């Protein structure tokens, strides 16, 4: 599903609406004549939505926590939102503007889910679907808490994965800096020792050649390395480079297993959240498709066709590579007991534990190997520095 921003002309006023649809035609079809005359339909890119979400200027988790607390205390929804809007005040204009937008929609008689749907850069589609499933049942405070817990768990897993990658990147950066320091500062000064000698071993001649190159064209070399680093950094920001890195990531067996666990844990936690909130199972799987990588989303789309035909959930997802052996058995138990949402939560917790163990093993194995590689490169340069001296000492002996 894509997101479209539609400009409308109604009663002489220019208005904007945001809808979700597969294509522009479906987006137009969602608008009735009473909504106004369509002037422009513009697709909102994922990058733009993400950037807008980062600029919202407040913590969504804290907002949901405060809202659920006020609702549990007995306040009506509008009263709770008004209280939060007054609390935000001019000091937090983004939060106040968002809450005022929700209140305007509620004053017009729209449900909270529709009010949130009008602000897609602030309230994710999963939150909107979760709130929609709880409206009218009196379970809104519990659903908000459940979504907050969901976000905390996803963020916790994401931090563990990022944390496991930060240390190797720091080691690589420090090692690269040491290599540059030795090549541009230590080697040229060390090579001065051999300039007055007539007969030199090959390693000393190579060192002198590098020292003369740095002395004559050092600025160009430095500028070339800096330009290369900047080019790499800019290239890594492009979608094509990111796609290539992700493809490389999925080709590495161990990293592929860790990535698979992360995707499945998030997938089953999302499905469990929606089903426990009252969303029908098929609709929960359809909504969860949005949080999956492209390859997994294609598999789920194929699995959904079979699920709509009445096939068992566990066997169908297993056939399309969306389960593990343990998950398949738990899904089977969940179908038989009628607690599919609870079983999806248990599957997510099981995968969380396996993922934590995999990240721990990755850190214990990969980090020492990386240190050995960086240390080996630095040690190789040090050996090259002293090799000519050893060779000359051997020839004198």
C-alpha positions in Angstrom: 0.0 0.0 0.0 1.2 3.5 -0.9 0.4 6.8 0.6 -1.1 9.7 -1.5 -1.6 13.3 -0.7 -4.6 14.7 -2.5 -5.3 18.4 -3.1 -9.1 19.2 -3.1 -11.1 22.3 -3.9 -14.3 22.4 -1.9 -16.6 25.5 -1.6 -13.8 27.7 -2.8 -11.3 26.4 -0.2 -8.1 24.5 -0.9 -7.9 21.4 1.3 -5.6 18.4 1.5 -6.3 14.8 2.4 -4.0 11.8 2.8 -5.2 8.3 1.8 -3.6 4.9 1.5 -4.1 3.0 -1.7 -2.3 0.6 -4.1 -2.2 3.2 -6.9 -3.5 6.6 -7.9 -6.7 5.3 -9.4 -7.7 3.6 -6.1 -6.7 6.8 -4.2 -9.1 8.9 -6.4 -11.9 6.2 -6.0 -11.8 6.6 -2.2 -13.0 10.2 -2.5 -16.7 10.9 -2.9 -18.1 13.9 -4.8 -18.9 15.5 -1.5 -15.2 15.7 -0.6 -14.6 18.2 -3.4 -12.9 18.4 -6.8 -9.6 16.7 -7.0 -6.8 19.1 -8.2 -3.7 17.0 -7.7 -2.7 13.5 -6.5 0.8 13.2 -5.2 2.5 10.0 -3.9 4.3 10.5 -0.6 7.6 8.6 -0.6 8.7 6.5 2.3 11.8 8.7 2.8 9.6 11.8 3.1 7.3 10.1 5.5 10.2 9.0 7.7 11.8 12.5 7.6 8.5 14.0 8.6 8.1 11.5 11.4 11.5 12.4 12.7 10.6 16.1 12.6 7.4 15.7 14.6 9.3 17.0 17.7 7.8 14.9 20.4 7.9 11.3 21.8 4.9 9.3 20.5 5.6 6.7 23.2 5.3 9.2 26.0 2.1 10.6 24.5 0.5 7.2 24.4 1.5 6.5 27.9 0.0 9.8 29.2 -3.2 9.3 27.2 -3.7 5.7 28.4 -3.1 6.9 32.0 -5.7 9.6 31.7 -8.3 7.3 30.1 -7.8 4.7 32.9 -8.3 7.5 35.4 -11.9 7.9 34.0 -11.5 10.9 31.7 -13.3 10.9 28.4 -11.2 10.8 25.3 -11.8 14.4 24.3 -11.1 15.6 27.9 -7.9 13.6 28.0 -6.7 15.1 24.7 -7.6 18.6 25.8 -5.7 18.1 29.0 -2.6 16.9 27.1 -2.9 19.8 24.7 -3.0 22.3 27.6 -0.1 20.5 29.2 2.0 20.8 26.0 1.3 24.5 25.6 3.5 26.8 23.4 6.6 25.1 24.7 5.9 22.0 22.5 4.1 23.4 19.4 4.4 20.2 17.3 2.7 18.1 20.0 0.0 20.8 20.6 -0.6 21.1 16.8 -1.0 17.4 16.5 -3.4 17.1 19.5 -5.4 20.1 18.2 -5.8 18.3 14.9 -7.1 15.2 16.6 -9.5 17.3 18.6 -10.9 19.0 15.6 -11.6 15.7 14.0 -13.2 14.4 17.1 -15.4 17.5 17.4 -16.6 16.7 13.9 -17.7 13.3 15.0 -14.9 11.2 13.6 -13.4 8.3 15.5 -9.9 8.6 16.9 -8.5 6.2 14.3 -9.7 8.4 11.5 -8.3 11.4 13.2 -4.9 9.7 13.5 -5.1 8.6 9.9 -5.2 12.2 8.8 -1.7 12.7 10.3 0.3 9.8 8.8 3.7 11.4 9.4 3.0 11.3 13.2 0.8 8.2 13.8 1.9 5.0 12.1 -0.5 2.9 10.1 -0.1 0.1 12.6 -1.2 2.3 15.5 -4.2 3.5 13.5 -5.2 -0.1 12.8 -4.7 -1.0 16.5 -6.8 1.9 17.7 -9.5 1.2 15.1 -9.8 -2.4 16.4 -10.4 -1.3 19.9 -12.9 1.5 19.3 -16.3 0.9 20.7 -15.0 -2.0 23.0 -13.8 0.2 25.8 -10.3 -1.4 25.5 -8.6 1.7 24.2 -6.3 2.3 27.3 -5.1 -1.3 27.2 -4.6 -1.3 23.4 -2.5 1.9 23.7 -0.4 0.3 26.4 0.0 -2.8 24.3 1.2 -0.7 21.3 3.6 1.2 23.5 5.1 -2.1 24.8 5.3 -3.3 21.2 7.3 -0.2 20.2 9.6 -0.6 23.2 10.4 -4.2 22.3 11.1 -3.4 18.7 13.3 -0.5 19.7 15.1 -2.6 22.2 15.9 -5.3 19.5 16.9 -2.6 17.1 19.3 -1.1 19.6 20.9 -4.5 20.2 21.4 -5.0 16.5 22.8 -1.5 16.0 25.0 -1.8 19.1 26.5 -5.1 17.8 27.5 -3.3 14.6 28.8 0.0 16.2 31.8 -1.5 17.8 33.2 -3.2 14.6 32.6 0.1 12.7 34.5 2.0 15.4 37.4 -0.5 15.3 37.5 -0.2 11.5 37.5 3.6 11.7 40.3 3.7 14.3 42.4 1.1 12.4 42.0 3.1 9.2 43.1 6.3 11.0 46.1 4.6 12.4 47.1 3.2 9.0 46.8 6.7 7.5 48.9 8.2 10.3 51.7 5.6 9.7 51.6 6.0 5.9 51.6 9.8 5.9 53.6 10.6 9.0 55.7 7.7 10.3 56.9 6.1 7.1 58.2 9.3 5.4 60.2 10.3 8.5 61.5 6.8 9.0 62.6 6.6 5.3 65.0 9.5 5.8 67.4 7.0 7.5 68.0 5.2 4.2 68.4 8.2 1.9 72.2 8.4 2.3 72.8 4.7 1.6 73.8 3.5 -1.9 72.7 -0.1 -1.8 69.3 -0.8 -0.4 67.1 -3.8 -0.1 63.8 -3.8 -2.0 61.7 -3.0 1.1 63.8 0.1 1.8 63.5 1.3 -1.8 59.7 0.9 -1.6 59.7 2.9 1.5 61.8 5.7 -0.1 59.5 5.7 -3.1 56.5 6.2 -0.9 58.2 8.9 1.1 59.1 10.9 -2.0 55.6 10.5 -3.3 54.1 11.8 -0.1 56.6 14.7 -0.1 55.9 15.7 -3.7 52.2 14.9 -4.0 51.0 14.5 -0.4 48.3 17.1 -0.7 46.9 15.4 -3.8 47.0 12.0 -2.1 45.2 13.4 1.0 42.6 15.2 -1.2 42.1 12.0 -3.2 41.5 9.9 -0.1 39.2 12.5 1.4 37.2 12.7 -1.9 37.0 8.9 -2.0 35.7 8.8 1.6 33.1 11.5 0.9 32.1 9.7 -2.3 31.6 6.4 -0.5 29.6 8.2 2.2 27.3 9.9 -0.3 27.0 6.6 -2.3 25.9 4.8 0.8 23.0 7.3 1.2 21.5 6.3 -2.1 18.7 3.7 -2.4 20.7 1.6 -4.9 23.7 1.4 -2.6 21.5 0.5 0.4 19.8 -2.2 -1.7 23.1 -3.6 -2.7 24.3 -3.7 0.9 21.1 -5.4 2.0 21.5 -7.9 -0.7 25.1 -8.6 0.4 23.9 -8.9 4.0 21.4 -11.5 3.1 24.0 -13.6 1.2 26.1 -14.1 4.4 24.8 -17.2 6.1 25.3 -16.2 9.8 24.1 -12.6 9.2 21.2 -13.8 7.2 20.1 -16.0 10.1 20.3 -13.0 12.5 18.4 -10.8 10.1 15.8 -13.5 9.5 15.2 -13.8 13.3 14.8 -10.0 13.6 12.3 -9.8 10.7 10.2 -12.8 12.0 10.2 -11.5 15.6 8.9 -8.1 14.5 6.4 -9.8 12.1 4.9 -12.1 14.8 4.8 -9.3 17.4 2.9 -7.1 15.0 0.4 -9.9 14.1 0.0 -10.7 17.8 -0.6 -7.1 18.7 -3.3 -6.7 16.1 -5.1 -9.9 16.8 -5.1 -9.4 20.6 -6.5 -5.9 19.9 -9.5 -7.4 18.1 -8.4 -7.3 14.5 -9.4 -10.4 12.4 -6.4 -12.7 11.7 -6.5 -12.2 7.9 -6.6 -8.4 8.2 -3.8 -8.6 10.8 -1.5 -10.4 8.4 -2.4 -8.0 5.6 -1.5 -5.0 7.8 1.7 -6.6 8.9 2.8 -6.8 5.3 3.8 -3.2 5.5 6.5 -3.7 8.1 8.2 -6.5 6.1 11.2 -6.2 3.7 10.3 -6.5 0.1 11.3 -10.2 -0.3 9.3 -11.2 2.8 6.3 -9.1 1.7 6.1 -11.0 -1.6 6.1 -14.3 0.3 3.4 -13.1 2.6 1.3 -11.9 -0.3 1.5 -15.4 -1.8 0.6 -16.9 1.6 -2.4 -14.6 2.0 -3.9 -16.0 -1.2 -3.9 -19.5 0.4 -5.0 -18.2 3.8 -8.1 -16.6 2.2 -8.9 -20.0 0.7 -9.0 -21.5 4.2 -5.6 -23.1 4.4 -4.1 -23.7 7.9 -1.9 -20.7 9.0 1.1 -22.7 10.3 1.5 -24.9 7.3 0.9 -22.0 4.8 3.4 -19.7 6.4 6.0 -22.5 6.7 5.6 -23.3 3.0 6.4 -19.7 2.2 9.4 -19.4 4.5 7.8 -17.2 7.1 8.2 -19.5 10.1 10.7 -21.6 12.0 10.1 -25.2 13.2 9.1 -24.0 16.6 6.9 -21.2 15.3 5.0 -23.6 13.0 4.1 -25.8 16.0 3.1 -22.9 18.1 0.9 -21.6 15.3 -0.8 -25.0 15.0 -1.5 -25.0 18.8 -2.8 -21.4 18.5 -5.2 -22.3 15.7 -6.6 -25.3 17.6 -7.0 -23.4 20.9 -8.4 -20.2 19.3 -5.5 -18.2 20.8 -3.6 -17.3 17.6 -2.7 -13.8 18.9 -1.3 -15.1 22.1 0.8 -17.7 20.3 2.2 -15.1 17.9 3.3 -13.1 21.0 5.0 -16.2 22.4 6.7 -16.8 19.0 8.0 -13.3 19.1 9.4 -13.7 22.6 11.0 -17.0 21.6 12.7 -15.4 18.6 13.8 -12.5 20.8 15.7 -14.9 23.1 17.3 -16.6 20.1 18.2 -13.3 18.6 19.8 -12.1 21.8 21.9 -15.2 21.9 22.9 -14.9 18.2 23.9 -11.2 18.7 26.0 -12.2 21.8 27.7 -15.0 19.8 28.3 -12.6 16.9 30.0 -10.1 19.2 32.2 -12.7 20.9 33.4 -14.2 17.6 33.5 -11.3 15.1 35.0 -8.6 17.3 38.2 -10.5 18.2 38.6 -11.5 14.5 38.3 -7.9 13.5 40.9 -6.8 16.1 43.2 -9.4 14.7 42.8 -8.1 11.1 43.3 -4.5 12.1 46.2 -5.4 14.3 47.7 -7.5 11.5 47.6 -4.6 9.1 49.3 -2.2 11.5 51.8 -4.9 12.4 52.6 -5.5 8.8 53.5 -1.8 8.3 55.7 -1.9 11.4 57.5 -5.0 10.1 58.0 -3.3 6.7 59.6 -0.3 8.6 62.1 -2.5 10.3 62.7 -5.0 7.6 65.4 -3.0 5.8 67.3 -2.6 9.0 67.2 -6.4 9.6 68.3 -7.1 6.0 71.2 -4.7 6.2 72.2 -6.1 9.6 72.2 -9.6 8.1 74.3 -8.5 5.1 76.9 -6.9 7.4 77.0 -10.0 9.5 
